[in-house]
Amino acid sequence: MNSTKGEFQLQNEVEKCIVCHGQIYMGEVYYRIGGEGIHRECLEEFAKEYFMEFRNVKEEK
């Protein structure tokens, strides 16, 4: 079987990361949050957006 690297990657693609939209492949470590896949490297950016509604600024009284 003569497969190119690109064909191999497409065959092994599980899904796309909801943050960077890059492929998540079989055997790759990733997080599943709310039914969506997120790369380990994208977790911090995801958390910043996810928790934005809980952000507060402490003000003097």
Secondary structure, 3 states (H helix, E strand, C coil): CCCCHHHHHHHHEEEECCCCCCEEECCCCEEEECCEEEEHHHHHHHHHHHCHHHCCCCCCC
